[in-house]
Amino acid sequence: MDNQLLKEWLAAGNTTISNILLKRYRDIGLTNEQLVLILQLKSFLDSGILFPDTEEIAKRMGISSADVFQGIHDLIQKNVLSIDTEKNSEGKTNDQYNLSLLWDKLSLLLVQTKQTVQYEEKQIDEKDLFQRFESEFGRSLSPIEIQTIGMWLDDDKYSTELIEMALREAVLSQVYNLKYVDRILLNWERKNIRSKAQVEKEAQNRRQSSKSETKKITDKKPIKQVPLHNWLNDSN
């Protein structure tokens, strides 16, 4: 590339396009032709030309000026493009294209997509939770039991992970009823235990406490087996 071509290349500048737009433009109702028009408008804006002539855009796209005008009108109707009017220092008004509505629409789409994914994952987690209870109890849950678990999730805001940990504690104690699981959850709530990591830390502290008690037993006395933790009698 000779020196003059290089200068022209650099002077032309670059237009950066988010891959989100390229991936999701159809999801916000844009056609291929409308996407190309947006890319052309952004190219002009990035070059400092805030209100390019429709004839200039038409030459680039190989279409008529009327088609460009109609395309711009359609983008405005779809709330992805606006024309702003501003006054300069001399009091003269200048029009310019603004793509902020497009970025806002894409941002909203991403938020909605994330919320949908989170909702679907939550539904799957809750379904798995009910199945876990039925598997551990070896029977189907009664309507009241289903309602109770639902209240833990919706009213008490216990996470599925925390409920599963409480179920695990009940199973280890060989107690297969929701009253016992509820007692465990209430005990953890009083201690502000809301995560798996906190449950594991609490269990570790309990084991260390049990070991300390065991060390106090003299060699003359037989070592007693440490029973499983009884949550129904937990007053700590």
C-alpha positions as CSV (number, residue, x, y, z in Angstrom):
1,M,0.0,0.0,0.0
2,D,1.5,3.3,-1.1
3,N,1.7,6.4,1.2
4,Q,-1.3,8.2,-0.2
5,L,-3.5,5.1,0.0
6,L,-2.4,4.6,3.6
7,K,-3.3,8.2,4.4
8,E,-6.8,7.8,2.8
9,W,-7.2,4.5,4.7
10,L,-6.4,6.1,8.1
11,A,-8.5,9.2,7.3
12,A,-11.6,7.1,6.6
13,G,-11.6,6.0,10.2
14,N,-13.3,2.9,11.7
15,T,-16.8,2.0,12.7
16,T,-17.1,-0.4,15.6
17,I,-20.3,-2.5,15.9
18,S,-21.3,-4.5,19.0
19,N,-21.7,-8.2,18.3
20,I,-24.9,-8.0,20.4
21,L,-26.5,-5.9,17.6
22,L,-25.4,-8.4,14.9
23,K,-26.7,-11.3,17.0
24,R,-29.9,-9.9,18.2
25,Y,-31.1,-7.3,15.6
26,R,-33.9,-9.7,14.4
27,D,-35.1,-10.1,18.0
28,I,-35.9,-6.3,18.1
29,G,-37.7,-6.5,14.8
30,L,-35.1,-5.3,12.4
31,T,-34.7,-6.6,8.8
32,N,-31.4,-7.2,7.0
33,E,-31.9,-4.0,5.0
34,Q,-32.6,-1.9,8.1
35,L,-29.5,-3.3,9.8
36,V,-27.4,-2.2,6.9
37,L,-29.0,1.3,7.0
38,I,-28.2,1.5,10.7
39,L,-24.6,0.5,10.0
40,Q,-24.3,3.2,7.3
41,L,-25.8,5.9,9.7
42,K,-23.4,4.9,12.4
43,S,-20.5,5.1,10.0
44,F,-21.4,8.7,9.2
45,L,-21.9,9.6,12.9
46,D,-18.5,8.1,13.8
47,S,-17.0,10.3,11.1
48,G,-18.6,13.4,12.6
49,I,-21.3,13.7,10.0
50,L,-24.3,13.9,12.2
51,F,-27.0,14.4,9.5
52,P,-25.8,12.8,6.3
53,D,-27.7,13.5,3.0
54,T,-30.0,10.7,1.9
55,E,-28.4,10.9,-1.5
56,E,-25.0,10.0,0.0
57,I,-26.5,7.1,1.9
58,A,-28.3,5.9,-1.2
59,K,-25.0,5.9,-3.2
60,R,-23.4,3.7,-0.6
61,M,-26.3,1.2,-0.5
62,G,-27.1,1.2,-4.2
63,I,-30.7,2.2,-3.6
64,S,-32.8,5.2,-4.3
65,S,-32.9,8.3,-2.1
66,A,-36.7,7.6,-1.6
67,D,-35.9,4.1,-0.3
68,V,-33.4,5.6,2.2
69,F,-36.0,8.2,3.3
70,Q,-38.5,5.4,3.8
71,G,-36.0,3.3,5.7
72,I,-35.2,6.1,8.1
73,H,-38.9,6.7,8.6
74,D,-39.4,3.0,9.4
75,L,-36.5,3.0,11.9
76,I,-38.1,6.0,13.7
77,Q,-41.4,4.2,13.8
78,K,-39.7,1.2,15.4
79,N,-38.2,3.4,18.0
80,V,-34.6,2.6,17.2
81,L,-33.7,6.0,15.7
82,S,-34.5,9.6,16.5
83,I,-33.7,13.0,14.9
84,D,-32.6,15.5,17.5
85,T,-32.6,19.3,16.9
86,E,-30.0,21.4,18.7
87,K,-28.9,25.0,18.6
88,N,-25.3,25.9,18.1
89,S,-23.5,28.9,19.6
90,E,-24.8,31.1,16.9
91,G,-28.4,30.2,17.6
92,K,-28.8,28.2,14.4
93,T,-30.6,24.8,14.6
94,N,-29.0,21.7,13.5
95,D,-30.6,18.2,13.0
96,Q,-28.7,15.0,13.8
97,Y,-29.5,11.3,13.9
98,N,-29.4,9.6,17.3
99,L,-29.1,5.8,17.8
100,S,-29.6,5.9,21.6
101,L,-33.0,4.4,21.3
102,L,-31.5,1.4,19.5
103,W,-29.0,0.8,22.3
104,D,-31.7,1.2,24.9
105,K,-33.9,-1.4,23.1
106,L,-30.9,-3.8,23.0
107,S,-30.2,-3.3,26.7
108,L,-33.8,-4.0,27.6
109,L,-33.7,-7.1,25.5
110,L,-30.6,-8.4,27.3
111,V,-32.3,-7.7,30.7
112,Q,-35.5,-9.5,29.7
113,T,-33.5,-12.4,28.3
114,K,-31.6,-12.7,31.5
115,Q,-34.8,-12.6,33.6
116,T,-36.4,-15.3,31.4
117,V,-33.3,-17.5,31.8
118,Q,-33.3,-17.0,35.5
119,Y,-37.0,-17.7,35.8
120,E,-36.7,-20.9,33.7
121,E,-33.7,-22.0,35.8
122,K,-35.7,-21.3,39.0
123,Q,-38.6,-23.4,37.7
124,I,-36.2,-26.3,37.0
125,D,-34.5,-26.0,40.4
126,E,-37.9,-26.1,42.2
127,K,-39.1,-29.0,40.2
128,D,-35.9,-30.9,41.0
129,L,-36.3,-29.9,44.7
130,F,-39.8,-31.5,44.9
131,Q,-38.5,-34.6,43.2
132,R,-35.6,-34.8,45.6
133,F,-38.0,-34.8,48.6
134,E,-40.1,-37.6,47.0
135,S,-37.0,-39.6,46.3
136,E,-35.6,-39.3,49.9
137,F,-39.0,-39.8,51.5
138,G,-39.7,-42.8,49.2
139,R,-43.2,-41.5,48.4
140,S,-45.2,-38.8,46.7
141,L,-45.6,-35.5,48.6
142,S,-49.1,-34.6,49.9
143,P,-50.7,-31.4,48.8
144,I,-50.0,-29.8,52.2
145,E,-46.3,-30.8,51.9
146,I,-46.1,-29.3,48.5
147,Q,-47.7,-26.1,49.8
148,T,-45.2,-26.0,52.7
149,I,-42.2,-26.3,50.4
150,G,-43.7,-23.6,48.2
151,M,-44.1,-21.3,51.3
152,W,-40.4,-21.9,52.1
153,L,-39.5,-20.7,48.6
154,D,-42.0,-17.9,48.1
155,D,-42.7,-16.5,51.6
156,D,-39.6,-17.4,53.6
157,K,-37.3,-16.8,50.6
158,Y,-35.2,-19.9,51.4
159,S,-33.0,-20.9,48.4
160,T,-33.5,-24.3,46.9
161,E,-29.9,-25.0,47.9
162,L,-30.5,-24.2,51.5
163,I,-33.7,-26.4,51.6
164,E,-31.8,-29.3,50.0
165,M,-29.1,-28.9,52.7
166,A,-31.8,-29.0,55.4
167,L,-33.3,-32.1,53.8
168,R,-29.8,-33.7,53.8
169,E,-29.5,-33.1,57.5
170,A,-32.9,-34.7,58.1
171,V,-32.0,-37.7,56.0
172,L,-28.7,-38.1,58.0
173,S,-30.8,-38.1,61.2
174,Q,-33.2,-40.6,59.5
175,V,-36.1,-38.3,60.1
176,Y,-38.4,-38.1,57.0
177,N,-40.9,-35.4,57.7
178,L,-41.2,-31.7,56.8
179,K,-41.6,-30.6,60.4
180,Y,-38.0,-31.7,61.1
181,V,-36.7,-30.0,58.0
182,D,-38.7,-26.8,59.0
183,R,-37.0,-26.9,62.4
184,I,-33.6,-27.0,60.8
185,L,-34.4,-24.1,58.5
186,L,-35.7,-22.0,61.4
187,N,-32.6,-22.8,63.5
188,W,-30.4,-21.7,60.6
189,E,-32.5,-18.5,60.2
190,R,-32.0,-17.6,63.8
191,K,-28.2,-18.0,63.3
192,N,-28.4,-16.0,60.0
193,I,-27.3,-19.0,58.0
194,R,-28.5,-18.5,54.4
195,S,-25.9,-20.3,52.2
196,K,-24.3,-23.7,51.7
197,A,-20.9,-22.3,52.8
198,Q,-22.4,-21.1,56.1
199,V,-24.1,-24.5,56.6
200,E,-20.8,-26.2,56.1
201,K,-19.0,-23.9,58.5
202,E,-21.7,-24.4,61.1
203,A,-21.3,-28.2,60.7
204,Q,-17.5,-27.9,61.1
205,N,-17.9,-25.8,64.3
206,R,-20.2,-28.5,65.6
207,R,-17.7,-31.3,64.8
208,Q,-14.9,-29.3,66.5
209,S,-17.1,-28.8,69.6
210,S,-17.8,-32.5,69.7
211,K,-14.1,-33.4,69.5
212,S,-13.4,-31.0,72.3
213,E,-16.0,-32.7,74.5
214,T,-14.5,-36.1,73.6
215,K,-11.0,-35.1,74.7
216,K,-12.3,-34.3,78.1
217,I,-13.3,-37.9,78.7
218,T,-10.6,-39.8,80.7
219,D,-9.0,-43.0,79.5
220,K,-10.6,-44.8,82.5
221,K,-14.1,-44.1,81.1
222,P,-15.4,-45.8,78.0
223,I,-15.7,-43.4,75.0
224,K,-19.3,-42.7,74.2
225,Q,-20.5,-42.5,70.6
226,V,-21.4,-38.9,69.6
227,P,-25.0,-39.0,68.5
228,L,-26.3,-37.3,65.3
229,H,-27.4,-33.7,65.9
230,N,-31.1,-33.6,67.0
231,W,-32.5,-30.4,65.5
232,L,-35.8,-30.7,67.4
233,N,-33.9,-30.3,70.7
234,D,-31.6,-27.6,69.4
235,S,-31.8,-24.6,71.7
236,N,-28.6,-22.9,70.4
